Amino acid sequence: MDYAADSNNLKVFVAGRSDTGTWRAEEGGRVCFEFKVFPSACNDIRLVGQDVYARRANGDVVPVTVSR
């Protein structure tokens, strides 16, 4: 995912498909995504040491790659 600072320019690429939308941060480390085509969802984001993880709505925990 490619986040824009203004939250209005989210780009997602999954398995050769792409979508755009918006994101918002909520209390407690939750980030919610609203897409045009893909299903919208909220993920819990956690920092463990220097690693970032997301717990998806389906319960899967996945590492998050942070590009700087």
PyMOL Python script that loads the backbone (N, CA, C, O; Angstrom):
from pymol import cmd

cmd.read_pdbstr("""\
ATOM      1  N   MET A   1       0.840  -1.172   0.000  1.00  0.00           N
ATOM      2  CA  MET A   1       0.000   0.000   0.000  1.00  0.00           C
ATOM      3  C   MET A   1       0.883   1.232   0.000  1.00  0.00           C
ATOM      4  O   MET A   1       1.967   1.241   0.583  1.00  0.00           O
ATOM      5  N   ASP A   2       0.419   2.231  -0.640  1.00  0.00           N
ATOM      6  CA  ASP A   2       1.141   3.493  -0.715  1.00  0.00           C
ATOM      7  C   ASP A   2       0.259   4.559  -0.082  1.00  0.00           C
ATOM      8  O   ASP A   2      -0.746   4.962  -0.668  1.00  0.00           O
ATOM      9  N   TYR A   3       0.628   5.020   1.116  1.00  0.00           N
ATOM     10  CA  TYR A   3      -0.174   5.992   1.850  1.00  0.00           C
ATOM     11  C   TYR A   3       0.245   7.412   1.497  1.00  0.00           C
ATOM     12  O   TYR A   3       1.436   7.693   1.359  1.00  0.00           O
ATOM     13  N   ALA A   4      -0.705   8.287   1.354  1.00  0.00           N
ATOM     14  CA  ALA A   4      -0.426   9.711   1.204  1.00  0.00           C
ATOM     15  C   ALA A   4      -0.697  10.380   2.550  1.00  0.00           C
ATOM     16  O   ALA A   4      -1.585   9.955   3.289  1.00  0.00           O
ATOM     17  N   ALA A   5       0.053  11.409   2.862  1.00  0.00           N
ATOM     18  CA  ALA A   5      -0.090  12.078   4.152  1.00  0.00           C
ATOM     19  C   ALA A   5      -1.488  12.660   4.351  1.00  0.00           C
ATOM     20  O   ALA A   5      -1.955  12.760   5.486  1.00  0.00           O
ATOM     21  N   ASP A   6      -2.157  13.042   3.274  1.00  0.00           N
ATOM     22  CA  ASP A   6      -3.475  13.660   3.410  1.00  0.00           C
ATOM     23  C   ASP A   6      -4.610  12.644   3.508  1.00  0.00           C
ATOM     24  O   ASP A   6      -5.767  13.040   3.651  1.00  0.00           O
ATOM     25  N   SER A   7      -4.324  11.386   3.439  1.00  0.00           N
ATOM     26  CA  SER A   7      -5.258  10.260   3.559  1.00  0.00           C
ATOM     27  C   SER A   7      -6.232  10.126   2.393  1.00  0.00           C
ATOM     28  O   SER A   7      -7.090   9.244   2.416  1.00  0.00           O
ATOM     29  N   ASN A   8      -6.124  10.962   1.397  1.00  0.00           N
ATOM     30  CA  ASN A   8      -7.054  10.904   0.271  1.00  0.00           C
ATOM     31  C   ASN A   8      -6.456  10.274  -0.978  1.00  0.00           C
ATOM     32  O   ASN A   8      -7.067  10.326  -2.045  1.00  0.00           O
ATOM     33  N   ASN A   9      -5.280   9.682  -0.866  1.00  0.00           N
ATOM     34  CA  ASN A   9      -4.609   9.163  -2.050  1.00  0.00           C
ATOM     35  C   ASN A   9      -3.955   7.818  -1.744  1.00  0.00           C
ATOM     36  O   ASN A   9      -2.730   7.701  -1.772  1.00  0.00           O
ATOM     37  N   LEU A  10      -4.760   6.816  -1.456  1.00  0.00           N
ATOM     38  CA  LEU A  10      -4.268   5.481  -1.147  1.00  0.00           C
ATOM     39  C   LEU A  10      -4.263   4.651  -2.425  1.00  0.00           C
ATOM     40  O   LEU A  10      -5.257   4.613  -3.151  1.00  0.00           O
ATOM     41  N   LYS A  11      -3.143   3.985  -2.699  1.00  0.00           N
ATOM     42  CA  LYS A  11      -3.035   3.095  -3.854  1.00  0.00           C
ATOM     43  C   LYS A  11      -2.674   1.706  -3.351  1.00  0.00           C
ATOM     44  O   LYS A  11      -1.767   1.553  -2.533  1.00  0.00           O
ATOM     45  N   VAL A  12      -3.385   0.692  -3.842  1.00  0.00           N
ATOM     46  CA  VAL A  12      -3.172  -0.680  -3.412  1.00  0.00           C
ATOM     47  C   VAL A  12      -2.965  -1.557  -4.639  1.00  0.00           C
ATOM     48  O   VAL A  12      -3.683  -1.440  -5.631  1.00  0.00           O
ATOM     49  N   PHE A  13      -1.966  -2.443  -4.554  1.00  0.00           N
ATOM     50  CA  PHE A  13      -1.679  -3.386  -5.631  1.00  0.00           C
ATOM     51  C   PHE A  13      -1.684  -4.789  -5.035  1.00  0.00           C
ATOM     52  O   PHE A  13      -0.883  -5.091  -4.150  1.00  0.00           O
ATOM     53  N   VAL A  14      -2.586  -5.650  -5.518  1.00  0.00           N
ATOM     54  CA  VAL A  14      -2.715  -7.013  -4.998  1.00  0.00           C
ATOM     55  C   VAL A  14      -2.916  -7.970  -6.167  1.00  0.00           C
ATOM     56  O   VAL A  14      -3.864  -7.836  -6.940  1.00  0.00           O
ATOM     57  N   ALA A  15      -2.017  -8.930  -6.282  1.00  0.00           N
ATOM     58  CA  ALA A  15      -2.142  -9.997  -7.282  1.00  0.00           C
ATOM     59  C   ALA A  15      -2.452  -9.466  -8.683  1.00  0.00           C
ATOM     60  O   ALA A  15      -3.332  -9.984  -9.371  1.00  0.00           O
ATOM     61  N   GLY A  16      -1.728  -8.439  -9.092  1.00  0.00           N
ATOM     62  CA  GLY A  16      -1.902  -7.903 -10.431  1.00  0.00           C
ATOM     63  C   GLY A  16      -3.075  -6.958 -10.605  1.00  0.00           C
ATOM     64  O   GLY A  16      -3.300  -6.443 -11.701  1.00  0.00           O
ATOM     65  N   ARG A  17      -3.823  -6.725  -9.539  1.00  0.00           N
ATOM     66  CA  ARG A  17      -4.949  -5.784  -9.588  1.00  0.00           C
ATOM     67  C   ARG A  17      -4.609  -4.562  -8.748  1.00  0.00           C
ATOM     68  O   ARG A  17      -3.741  -4.623  -7.878  1.00  0.00           O
ATOM     69  N   SER A  18      -5.285  -3.463  -9.005  1.00  0.00           N
ATOM     70  CA  SER A  18      -5.042  -2.260  -8.213  1.00  0.00           C
ATOM     71  C   SER A  18      -6.356  -1.573  -7.882  1.00  0.00           C
ATOM     72  O   SER A  18      -7.377  -1.798  -8.532  1.00  0.00           O
ATOM     73  N   ASP A  19      -6.306  -0.730  -6.858  1.00  0.00           N
ATOM     74  CA  ASP A  19      -7.469   0.038  -6.440  1.00  0.00           C
ATOM     75  C   ASP A  19      -6.971   1.308  -5.762  1.00  0.00           C
ATOM     76  O   ASP A  19      -5.805   1.405  -5.381  1.00  0.00           O
ATOM     77  N   THR A  20      -7.850   2.262  -5.620  1.00  0.00           N
ATOM     78  CA  THR A  20      -7.530   3.501  -4.916  1.00  0.00           C
ATOM     79  C   THR A  20      -8.611   3.756  -3.877  1.00  0.00           C
ATOM     80  O   THR A  20      -9.703   3.192  -3.937  1.00  0.00           O
ATOM     81  N   GLY A  21      -8.281   4.617  -2.927  1.00  0.00           N
ATOM     82  CA  GLY A  21      -9.253   4.945  -1.899  1.00  0.00           C
ATOM     83  C   GLY A  21      -8.673   5.898  -0.881  1.00  0.00           C
ATOM     84  O   GLY A  21      -7.754   6.664  -1.171  1.00  0.00           O
ATOM     85  N   THR A  22      -9.225   5.837   0.317  1.00  0.00           N
ATOM     86  CA  THR A  22      -8.787   6.709   1.407  1.00  0.00           C
ATOM     87  C   THR A  22      -8.503   5.868   2.644  1.00  0.00           C
ATOM     88  O   THR A  22      -8.899   4.706   2.726  1.00  0.00           O
ATOM     89  N   TRP A  23      -7.810   6.474   3.604  1.00  0.00           N
ATOM     90  CA  TRP A  23      -7.561   5.810   4.876  1.00  0.00           C
ATOM     91  C   TRP A  23      -7.745   6.811   5.999  1.00  0.00           C
ATOM     92  O   TRP A  23      -7.678   8.022   5.791  1.00  0.00           O
ATOM     93  N   ARG A  24      -7.978   6.282   7.203  1.00  0.00           N
ATOM     94  CA  ARG A  24      -8.079   7.138   8.390  1.00  0.00           C
ATOM     95  C   ARG A  24      -7.537   6.375   9.587  1.00  0.00           C
ATOM     96  O   ARG A  24      -7.664   5.153   9.669  1.00  0.00           O
ATOM     97  N   ALA A  25      -6.938   7.098  10.503  1.00  0.00           N
ATOM     98  CA  ALA A  25      -6.432   6.513  11.741  1.00  0.00           C
ATOM     99  C   ALA A  25      -7.479   6.683  12.830  1.00  0.00           C
ATOM    100  O   ALA A  25      -8.121   7.728  12.932  1.00  0.00           O
ATOM    101  N   GLU A  26      -7.645   5.644  13.643  1.00  0.00           N
ATOM    102  CA  GLU A  26      -8.576   5.688  14.759  1.00  0.00           C
ATOM    103  C   GLU A  26      -7.817   5.466  16.058  1.00  0.00           C
ATOM    104  O   GLU A  26      -6.643   5.096  16.043  1.00  0.00           O
ATOM    105  N   GLU A  27      -8.482   5.689  17.168  1.00  0.00           N
ATOM    106  CA  GLU A  27      -7.885   5.475  18.488  1.00  0.00           C
ATOM    107  C   GLU A  27      -7.397   4.037  18.632  1.00  0.00           C
ATOM    108  O   GLU A  27      -7.989   3.111  18.076  1.00  0.00           O
ATOM    109  N   GLY A  28      -6.325   3.862  19.376  1.00  0.00           N
ATOM    110  CA  GLY A  28      -5.851   2.522  19.696  1.00  0.00           C
ATOM    111  C   GLY A  28      -5.046   1.836  18.612  1.00  0.00           C
ATOM    112  O   GLY A  28      -4.868   0.619  18.666  1.00  0.00           O
ATOM    113  N   GLY A  29      -4.554   2.573  17.627  1.00  0.00           N
ATOM    114  CA  GLY A  29      -3.707   1.970  16.609  1.00  0.00           C
ATOM    115  C   GLY A  29      -4.452   1.302  15.475  1.00  0.00           C
ATOM    116  O   GLY A  29      -3.900   0.433  14.800  1.00  0.00           O
ATOM    117  N   ARG A  30      -5.665   1.681  15.259  1.00  0.00           N
ATOM    118  CA  ARG A  30      -6.476   1.095  14.191  1.00  0.00           C
ATOM    119  C   ARG A  30      -6.440   2.000  12.963  1.00  0.00           C
ATOM    120  O   ARG A  30      -6.572   3.218  13.077  1.00  0.00           O
ATOM    121  N   VAL A  31      -6.260   1.395  11.788  1.00  0.00           N
ATOM    122  CA  VAL A  31      -6.269   2.125  10.521  1.00  0.00           C
ATOM    123  C   VAL A  31      -7.375   1.530   9.654  1.00  0.00           C
ATOM    124  O   VAL A  31      -7.441   0.317   9.455  1.00  0.00           O
ATOM    125  N   CYS A  32      -8.238   2.398   9.143  1.00  0.00           N
ATOM    126  CA  CYS A  32      -9.365   1.939   8.323  1.00  0.00           C
ATOM    127  C   CYS A  32      -9.185   2.415   6.887  1.00  0.00           C
ATOM    128  O   CYS A  32      -8.722   3.527   6.632  1.00  0.00           O
ATOM    129  N   PHE A  33      -9.563   1.544   5.960  1.00  0.00           N
ATOM    130  CA  PHE A  33      -9.395   1.802   4.534  1.00  0.00           C
ATOM    131  C   PHE A  33     -10.745   1.744   3.839  1.00  0.00           C
ATOM    132  O   PHE A  33     -11.534   0.829   4.077  1.00  0.00           O
ATOM    133  N   GLU A  34     -11.006   2.711   2.989  1.00  0.00           N
ATOM    134  CA  GLU A  34     -12.207   2.733   2.148  1.00  0.00           C
ATOM    135  C   GLU A  34     -11.733   2.686   0.699  1.00  0.00           C
ATOM    136  O   GLU A  34     -11.073   3.609   0.221  1.00  0.00           O
ATOM    137  N   PHE A  35     -12.077   1.597   0.004  1.00  0.00           N
ATOM    138  CA  PHE A  35     -11.647   1.419  -1.376  1.00  0.00           C
ATOM    139  C   PHE A  35     -12.813   1.596  -2.339  1.00  0.00           C
ATOM    140  O   PHE A  35     -13.977   1.557  -1.940  1.00  0.00           O
ATOM    141  N   LYS A  36     -12.486   1.790  -3.606  1.00  0.00           N
ATOM    142  CA  LYS A  36     -13.512   1.907  -4.644  1.00  0.00           C
ATOM    143  C   LYS A  36     -13.971   0.535  -5.123  1.00  0.00           C
ATOM    144  O   LYS A  36     -15.156   0.345  -5.398  1.00  0.00           O
ATOM    145  N   VAL A  37     -13.044  -0.434  -5.229  1.00  0.00           N
ATOM    146  CA  VAL A  37     -13.372  -1.761  -5.750  1.00  0.00           C
ATOM    147  C   VAL A  37     -13.191  -2.842  -4.683  1.00  0.00           C
ATOM    148  O   VAL A  37     -14.106  -3.633  -4.451  1.00  0.00           O
ATOM    149  N   PHE A  38     -12.039  -2.887  -4.039  1.00  0.00           N
ATOM    150  CA  PHE A  38     -11.756  -3.900  -3.018  1.00  0.00           C
ATOM    151  C   PHE A  38     -12.652  -3.680  -1.801  1.00  0.00           C
ATOM    152  O   PHE A  38     -13.117  -2.563  -1.571  1.00  0.00           O
ATOM    153  N   PRO A  39     -12.901  -4.738  -1.016  1.00  0.00           N
ATOM    154  CA  PRO A  39     -13.689  -4.564   0.213  1.00  0.00           C
ATOM    155  C   PRO A  39     -12.966  -3.633   1.199  1.00  0.00           C
ATOM    156  O   PRO A  39     -11.753  -3.735   1.378  1.00  0.00           O
ATOM    157  N   SER A  40     -13.705  -2.746   1.821  1.00  0.00           N
ATOM    158  CA  SER A  40     -13.143  -1.843   2.822  1.00  0.00           C
ATOM    159  C   SER A  40     -12.965  -2.598   4.135  1.00  0.00           C
ATOM    160  O   SER A  40     -13.697  -3.547   4.418  1.00  0.00           O
ATOM    161  N   ALA A  41     -11.981  -2.167   4.941  1.00  0.00           N
ATOM    162  CA  ALA A  41     -11.698  -2.876   6.189  1.00  0.00           C
ATOM    163  C   ALA A  41     -10.881  -1.996   7.125  1.00  0.00           C
ATOM    164  O   ALA A  41     -10.337  -0.967   6.725  1.00  0.00           O
ATOM    165  N   CYS A  42     -10.809  -2.427   8.387  1.00  0.00           N
ATOM    166  CA  CYS A  42      -9.954  -1.785   9.384  1.00  0.00           C
ATOM    167  C   CYS A  42      -8.938  -2.808   9.878  1.00  0.00           C
ATOM    168  O   CYS A  42      -9.264  -3.985  10.037  1.00  0.00           O
ATOM    169  N   ASN A  43      -7.705  -2.360  10.123  1.00  0.00           N
ATOM    170  CA  ASN A  43      -6.635  -3.212  10.644  1.00  0.00           C
ATOM    171  C   ASN A  43      -6.073  -2.592  11.913  1.00  0.00           C
ATOM    172  O   ASN A  43      -5.991  -1.370  12.036  1.00  0.00           O
ATOM    173  N   ASP A  44      -5.687  -3.449  12.861  1.00  0.00           N
ATOM    174  CA  ASP A  44      -4.963  -2.985  14.040  1.00  0.00           C
ATOM    175  C   ASP A  44      -3.483  -2.986  13.698  1.00  0.00           C
ATOM    176  O   ASP A  44      -2.966  -3.980  13.188  1.00  0.00           O
ATOM    177  N   ILE A  45      -2.798  -1.885  13.971  1.00  0.00           N
ATOM    178  CA  ILE A  45      -1.377  -1.751  13.669  1.00  0.00           C
ATOM    179  C   ILE A  45      -0.603  -1.769  14.980  1.00  0.00           C
ATOM    180  O   ILE A  45      -0.958  -1.060  15.922  1.00  0.00           O
ATOM    181  N   ARG A  46       0.460  -2.579  15.044  1.00  0.00           N
ATOM    182  CA  ARG A  46       1.271  -2.684  16.257  1.00  0.00           C
ATOM    183  C   ARG A  46       2.749  -2.612  15.918  1.00  0.00           C
ATOM    184  O   ARG A  46       3.191  -3.117  14.886  1.00  0.00           O
ATOM    185  N   LEU A  47       3.497  -1.983  16.795  1.00  0.00           N
ATOM    186  CA  LEU A  47       4.947  -1.893  16.695  1.00  0.00           C
ATOM    187  C   LEU A  47       5.541  -2.858  17.712  1.00  0.00           C
ATOM    188  O   LEU A  47       5.255  -2.757  18.905  1.00  0.00           O
ATOM    189  N   VAL A  48       6.368  -3.796  17.245  1.00  0.00           N
ATOM    190  CA  VAL A  48       7.045  -4.758  18.109  1.00  0.00           C
ATOM    191  C   VAL A  48       8.536  -4.582  17.864  1.00  0.00           C
ATOM    192  O   VAL A  48       9.062  -5.022  16.841  1.00  0.00           O
ATOM    193  N   GLY A  49       9.217  -3.933  18.809  1.00  0.00           N
ATOM    194  CA  GLY A  49      10.609  -3.565  18.570  1.00  0.00           C
ATOM    195  C   GLY A  49      10.641  -2.560  17.439  1.00  0.00           C
ATOM    196  O   GLY A  49      10.037  -1.492  17.534  1.00  0.00           O
ATOM    197  N   GLN A  50      11.342  -2.896  16.370  1.00  0.00           N
ATOM    198  CA  GLN A  50      11.366  -2.021  15.197  1.00  0.00           C
ATOM    199  C   GLN A  50      10.503  -2.564  14.060  1.00  0.00           C
ATOM    200  O   GLN A  50      10.508  -2.015  12.958  1.00  0.00           O
ATOM    201  N   ASP A  51       9.767  -3.636  14.324  1.00  0.00           N
ATOM    202  CA  ASP A  51       8.915  -4.253  13.308  1.00  0.00           C
ATOM    203  C   ASP A  51       7.470  -3.791  13.463  1.00  0.00           C
ATOM    204  O   ASP A  51       6.979  -3.617  14.578  1.00  0.00           O
ATOM    205  N   VAL A  52       6.795  -3.595  12.328  1.00  0.00           N
ATOM    206  CA  VAL A  52       5.401  -3.169  12.319  1.00  0.00           C
ATOM    207  C   VAL A  52       4.552  -4.328  11.801  1.00  0.00           C
ATOM    208  O   VAL A  52       4.893  -4.963  10.803  1.00  0.00           O
ATOM    209  N   TYR A  53       3.430  -4.597  12.499  1.00  0.00           N
ATOM    210  CA  TYR A  53       2.522  -5.670  12.111  1.00  0.00           C
ATOM    211  C   TYR A  53       1.098  -5.141  12.018  1.00  0.00           C
ATOM    212  O   TYR A  53       0.718  -4.208  12.725  1.00  0.00           O
ATOM    213  N   ALA A  54       0.323  -5.752  11.136  1.00  0.00           N
ATOM    214  CA  ALA A  54      -1.096  -5.432  11.011  1.00  0.00           C
ATOM    215  C   ALA A  54      -1.902  -6.687  11.303  1.00  0.00           C
ATOM    216  O   ALA A  54      -1.603  -7.763  10.786  1.00  0.00           O
ATOM    217  N   ARG A  55      -2.925  -6.541  12.135  1.00  0.00           N
ATOM    218  CA  ARG A  55      -3.879  -7.633  12.337  1.00  0.00           C
ATOM    219  C   ARG A  55      -5.094  -7.285  11.504  1.00  0.00           C
ATOM    220  O   ARG A  55      -5.802  -6.317  11.784  1.00  0.00           O
ATOM    221  N   ARG A  56      -5.326  -8.080  10.483  1.00  0.00           N
ATOM    222  CA  ARG A  56      -6.421  -7.829   9.551  1.00  0.00           C
ATOM    223  C   ARG A  56      -7.765  -8.173  10.176  1.00  0.00           C
ATOM    224  O   ARG A  56      -7.830  -8.815  11.225  1.00  0.00           O
ATOM    225  N   ALA A  57      -8.828  -7.744   9.526  1.00  0.00           N
ATOM    226  CA  ALA A  57     -10.182  -7.996  10.014  1.00  0.00           C
ATOM    227  C   ALA A  57     -10.465  -9.490  10.150  1.00  0.00           C
ATOM    228  O   ALA A  57     -11.279  -9.889  10.983  1.00  0.00           O
ATOM    229  N   ASN A  58      -9.797 -10.327   9.335  1.00  0.00           N
ATOM    230  CA  ASN A  58     -10.018 -11.778   9.410  1.00  0.00           C
ATOM    231  C   ASN A  58      -9.157 -12.447  10.476  1.00  0.00           C
ATOM    232  O   ASN A  58      -9.218 -13.666  10.636  1.00  0.00           O
ATOM    233  N   GLY A  59      -8.347 -11.664  11.215  1.00  0.00           N
ATOM    234  CA  GLY A  59      -7.520 -12.198  12.287  1.00  0.00           C
ATOM    235  C   GLY A  59      -6.083 -12.494  11.899  1.00  0.00           C
ATOM    236  O   GLY A  59      -5.246 -12.709  12.775  1.00  0.00           O
ATOM    237  N   ASP A  60      -5.777 -12.510  10.612  1.00  0.00           N
ATOM    238  CA  ASP A  60      -4.402 -12.754  10.169  1.00  0.00           C
ATOM    239  C   ASP A  60      -3.494 -11.621  10.640  1.00  0.00           C
ATOM    240  O   ASP A  60      -3.874 -10.451  10.593  1.00  0.00           O
ATOM    241  N   VAL A  61      -2.293 -11.975  11.093  1.00  0.00           N
ATOM    242  CA  VAL A  61      -1.279 -10.986  11.459  1.00  0.00           C
ATOM    243  C   VAL A  61      -0.191 -11.037  10.400  1.00  0.00           C
ATOM    244  O   VAL A  61       0.382 -12.093  10.131  1.00  0.00           O
ATOM    245  N   VAL A  62       0.090  -9.882   9.801  1.00  0.00           N
ATOM    246  CA  VAL A  62       1.064  -9.825   8.710  1.00  0.00           C
ATOM    247  C   VAL A  62       2.057  -8.696   8.967  1.00  0.00           C
ATOM    248  O   VAL A  62       1.696  -7.669   9.542  1.00  0.00           O
ATOM    249  N   PRO A  63       3.314  -8.884   8.541  1.00  0.00           N
ATOM    250  CA  PRO A  63       4.287  -7.796   8.681  1.00  0.00           C
ATOM    251  C   PRO A  63       3.968  -6.668   7.705  1.00  0.00           C
ATOM    252  O   PRO A  63       3.448  -6.901   6.614  1.00  0.00           O
ATOM    253  N   VAL A  64       4.284  -5.460   8.110  1.00  0.00           N
ATOM    254  CA  VAL A  64       4.087  -4.279   7.270  1.00  0.00           C
ATOM    255  C   VAL A  64       5.462  -3.764   6.876  1.00  0.00           C
ATOM    256  O   VAL A  64       6.315  -3.545   7.735  1.00  0.00           O
ATOM    257  N   THR A  65       5.677  -3.572   5.595  1.00  0.00           N
ATOM    258  CA  THR A  65       6.937  -3.019   5.112  1.00  0.00           C
ATOM    259  C   THR A  65       6.812  -1.508   5.058  1.00  0.00           C
ATOM    260  O   THR A  65       5.918  -0.971   4.405  1.00  0.00           O
ATOM    261  N   VAL A  66       7.712  -0.832   5.746  1.00  0.00           N
ATOM    262  CA  VAL A  66       7.691   0.623   5.782  1.00  0.00           C
ATOM    263  C   VAL A  66       8.762   1.141   4.836  1.00  0.00           C
ATOM    264  O   VAL A  66       9.950   0.888   5.034  1.00  0.00           O
ATOM    265  N   SER A  67       8.340   1.866   3.809  1.00  0.00           N
ATOM    266  CA  SER A  67       9.281   2.481   2.869  1.00  0.00           C
ATOM    267  C   SER A  67       9.528   3.908   3.302  1.00  0.00           C
ATOM    268  O   SER A  67       8.600   4.643   3.640  1.00  0.00           O
ATOM    269  N   ARG A  68      10.774   4.283   3.288  1.00  0.00           N
ATOM    270  CA  ARG A  68      11.110   5.659   3.700  1.00  0.00           C
ATOM    271  C   ARG A  68      11.749   6.395   2.568  1.00  0.00           C
ATOM    272  O   ARG A  68      12.104   7.564   2.714  1.00  0.00           O
TER     273      ARG A  68
END
""", "prot")
cmd.dss("prot")
cmd.show_as("cartoon", "prot")
cmd.util.cbc("prot")
cmd.orient("prot")
